[in-house]
Amino acid sequence: MRERAIELLEELTTIDGISGHEKYVSRYLKTQYEDLADEIVYDNLGSIFAIKKSKTPNAKRVMVSGHMDEVGFLVRVINDNGTISMHPIGGWFSQNLLSHRVTITNSKGETFKGAIASVPPHLLSEQQRNQPYNIDAMLIDIGATSKQEVLDKGIKTGDMIVLEGSFERLSEDRLLSKAFDNRYGCAISVQILEALKDVELPFDLVVGATVQEEVGLRGAKSAANMIKPDLSIVLDCSPANDLNGDRKALGFLGEGVLVRVVDGNFIAHQGFIEYFVDICQQHNIKHQPFISAGGTDAGAIHTSGNGIPTLTCCICARNIHTSSSVMDLNDYESALNALKELLISLNNDKIEAITKSNR
């Protein structure tokens, strides 16, 4: 299981796919889903789902979803001297960016390397050295000497820009790469289908990944409206808060799957989260409480239709929304095992009981 996880995470994190440009991730997932599902479906924004159909008449439907998009940039303006201004997609801290290498992908799928220009300290005034650069003032240098040279490469306004962040195995348990937020969810979506391939479930299992989470949970809305699940489980990678060693903080690498109680757009469904914790305890699966100021696709899914009981099955990573996030494979395995045991335990009566538990 671990080596398969590493294989999937390396392949998925090294694909470039910011919000609105997820098709390269989707195409990869399609190759993985095809032999594991009865049907593959898409919403009209590009979210992809594999359906494992139940033989039970009038079966209920359980949706398990990550999101494909990573944070990045779009080409905003091509300047006369061949430099490129960029527009942020998703949440960025500008001080993380100067001098980073980037890849630009044009509409033909051709890629071009470059770097975010950084003025050396010798050329900065004291005032400039003491104030952060804003993203709208940053320029990308791809080695071009004119605007026309950039245009001749097929690069135009709206093309995708991603910070380079190679995949590395730091130790037996720790991995370094860009985009664990949220290629973690994409990888685990494949592995849960593999784990349950020969298991007959009393409900339809719909597993996949949405688009445009990082810019407002947009794919989650359209996907939930298409799937109309009875229960939903969201897979995402959240910020670890363990670097300073404060044991009162929430989100520690190696401490297991996150039990997300509340975040910026979601309060956990009490019946579902208690059921999840019981599953973790019964099977000795490491889990940890989590509260976040951010959010996940759960924020959009749980308010879809008449309301959908929703659970998050997340892990945490350090340095998310940078090119150098760090995750722990033990957390990944805890999440996968918890998700597997949860799904195997469900039947139509239990789904009904979870749904009615808030009444």
N, C-alpha and C positions, 0 to 999 in steps of 0.2 A: 504493500500500500504506500509506503513512504517513498520508494523510488519512483513509483508512478506519479505521486504528487509532485516530486521534484521535476520530473519530465514535463508534466502539464504546466507547472508554474513557470518554468524556464521558457517554454514555447509561447505561453500566453503573455507573459510580461514583456517579452521582446517584440511583440507586435505593437505597432503604433495605432492608437485609436482614441482620439479625443471625442468629446460630445459632438454629435452630428456627423462624425466620421468613423463610426464603429464597424463599417462593413468588413474590414479585414479581420477583425476579431470574430464577427458573426460567421464569416466563411470558414474560419478554422473550427469553430464550435459545430457547425453543420457536419463537418467531416467526422467529428467525434460522436455526435448524436445519432447519425444515420443508422447504425447497426444496433442501437440501444432502445429505439422507440418505434411505436406503431405509426406515428405521424409527426411531422415537423410543421409548425405553423409560425407565421410572422404577423405582427401588427403593422399598420401602415407607416409607422415611424422607423421600423427596422428591428424591433425587439424579436428575439428568436426563442421558440419553446419546443421541446420534445414532449410528446404525450405518450405515456405508458397506460394503455387502456385496461380497465378492470373488466372481468367477466361477470361481475355482480350487476344485476338489473338495477336501473335507476341509481347508479353509483354516484356518490358525492365526488367532489373534485378538490384536490389539494395542490396548491401552487407553491413551488419552491423557486426562488429567483435571486440571482445576483444582478450586477450591472456591468456592462462592457466598457463604458467610457472611462478614460483617465483625464486628469487635468492637463491643459496644454495651452496653446495659443493659435491664433489665426494670423496670416499675413494681413496687415492693415494697410500699409502704404509702402510702395517701392520708391525709394528716393533717387534723385538724379545721379548721385554718386555710387549707386549700386547697393547701398545698405537697405535694410528692411525694418520697418516699424511693425510692432506686433500688438495684437488685441488679446487679452487674457480670457481663457475659457476655464471656468472653475476658480476655486479659491487659491490665491497665491500670496506668499509673503515676499515682497520685492527683494529683501536682503538675501534671499536664497539664490538669486538668479545670475548676477554678473559673472562673466567669463565661462559660464556653462556652455558645453557643446550642444548643438541641436541638430535635428533632422527635419527638413521640410519635404513634404510629400505633395506633389502637384496632382491635378485631376486625372492624369494618366497613370498614376501610381508610381511615377519616377521619384527618386529620393535624392536629396542634395544635403551635404553636410555644411555646417557653419558654426558660429559661436556668437554668444551675446557679448557685444563689445564691452570692454572694461578699460577705462582710462587709467593709466598708471599713476601712482601717487605723486610722482615727480611733477605731473602736469596739473595737479589739483590745488586749488587754494585751500587754506585752512577751513574756511566755511564749507566748501564742497566736500572735504573729507569728513566733516562732522554731520552731514545730513544724508539720509538715504536717497537713493535714486528711485524715482517713480517708474513704473513699468512703461508708461506712455513716453518716457524720455529715452528708453533703451533702444538700441539698434542691433540688428543681427548682421553679421559680416559673413558672406559666403564666398568671399574672394572675388566678387564681381567689381568691375571698375565703372560701370554705368547702368542706368535703368534698363536700357535696351538689352544689355547682356543678361540681366535677370529675366526679362520678358522672353528672351530667346530660349530660355530653359523651360518655358511653359509655366513659370511661377506667376501667380496672380493673387489679387486680393481674395481672401477667404480660404486659401490653402492651409493645410494642417502643419503646425509646428510642435514638435515634442522634444523635451530635454532628453539627451542620451543618458541611459542608466543601465549598464550591462548587468547581467545576472551572475551572481557569485555565491558560492557556498562558503560561508565564513567558518563554520564549524559543523559538527555532527547535526546540530539542531537549528542553527541560525542561517537564514538566507538574506541576501542583499540584492535589491533590484528596484527599478521603477515600477509603479503601477500595481503593487500588491493590493492597493485600493483601486479597482476591485477585481483584479484577475484571480484573487483568492476565491471569490464567489463563482467565477466562471469555471475554475478548476474543480471545485467541489461539486458543481452541478454535473460534471462529467463522471466524477467518481461515485456519486450517489446512484446514478443510473447504472453504472457498472456493478455496484454492490447489490443492487436490487433486480438485476436483469432476469434472474430465474425465480424471483419471488412473486407469487400471485398476491396482489393487493386487493382489498375490498373497496377501493376507491380509485378513481382516475388520478394518476400522478402526472402533473404538468411541471416540467423542470426546464429552466432556461435562464436567459439574461436579457435585461432591458437596456435601452439607450437613454442617454441624456439625464442620468441621475445627478451629475455634478452641477447642472445648471437649472435644477428645479424639479427633479423627480418626474420628468415629462413622460418618459417611456413607461414608467410604473403606472401612470394614469391610464394610458391607452391599453397597456397589456392587461391590467385588471378588468377593464371594461370588456375586453375581448374574451378573457378566460372565465370570468365570473366564478371565482373559486368559493368554496365553503370555508376553507382555512387557507392562510397564507404564511409562508416562512421565508424571511428575507435573509440573504447571505451578504455580508459586507465586511469591510476591513476598517476598523475604527482607530483613533489615535491612542497609542500607549502613553502613559504618563508616569513612567518609572525611572527616567534617567537620573533624577536627583536622589533616588533611594528613599523617598518619603513613603513609608508604609501606609500612610493615611490616604494616599492618592488612589485613583481607580484606573485599572488597565495596566496589568503587569505581563510582560512576556513570560511564557512558560507556566502561567497559572490557569490556563484552560480557556474554554469557550466562555464568551461574555454573556451574562444574564442582564440584558439591557432593560432597566426598570423604566427609565424616562429619558427623552432627549428633546431637541428643539421642536419637533413636530409630532411626537408620538409618546403616548403613555401605554405601557404594556398592558395587554389584556390579561387580567389577573388570573382567570381560570386557565388560560393557555400557558402563561409563564410558570405557574405553580405546577402544572402537569410536566413541563419541561424540566424544572428543577428536580421533581420526583424521578424522572427518567435518569437524569445525571447521577443522582444519589443511588438509585437501584443498581446501576451498572458501574459505579465507582469511576465516573468520568469527571475529570477536573473541570471546575467551573468557577467563575468569579463574578461578583456584582459589578454593574457598570452604569454610570450616568454620564451623559454627554451633552454638550451645548450644540453639537451638530445634529445630523439626522441621517436617515436612510430612506430607501424606497418604501419602507413601512408607513411613513407619514402620508403617502398618497394612497397606498393600497388599502389601508385599514378603513379609510373613509369612502371607498368606492361603493357604488350601488347602495344597498341598505346597510352597509357596514360589514367588514370582514374581520373576524378574529385573526389577529396577526401576531407573529412571534419573530424576533430576530435571532439568528444563529450566527453570530459574528465572532471574529477574532480581532486582536489589536496588533498594531505594528508601530514601530518608531519611525519618525520622519515622514509620515504620509504627506502627500501633496509636495513631494520633492522627487528628485531623480534617484534617491538613495534610501529607500525604506528598508527596514529590517523586521523580519518576522521569525517566529519560532515554530518549527514543524510539530512540536508537541501540541501546540494550540490548534493547529490545523487538524491533527489527528483527533483531538478531543471533540472538535466541532463536527467532523465527519462521523465519528462514532455516535455522538449524541443525536445527530440528524437521522442516522440509520436506525437506531433503536427507537426513536420517536415515531418514525414512519411505520416501522414494522408493528408497533403497538397499536396504531390507530385502526378503528373500524367505524362504521357509520354511527353506531350508538355513542361511541366516545366523541366523535365529531359533534354530534348533537349535544352531548353533555357539556363540552367546552363552550359551544355557542351559547348555551342557556345559562352558563355559570355566573354571568354578570347580572342576572335578573333577580 
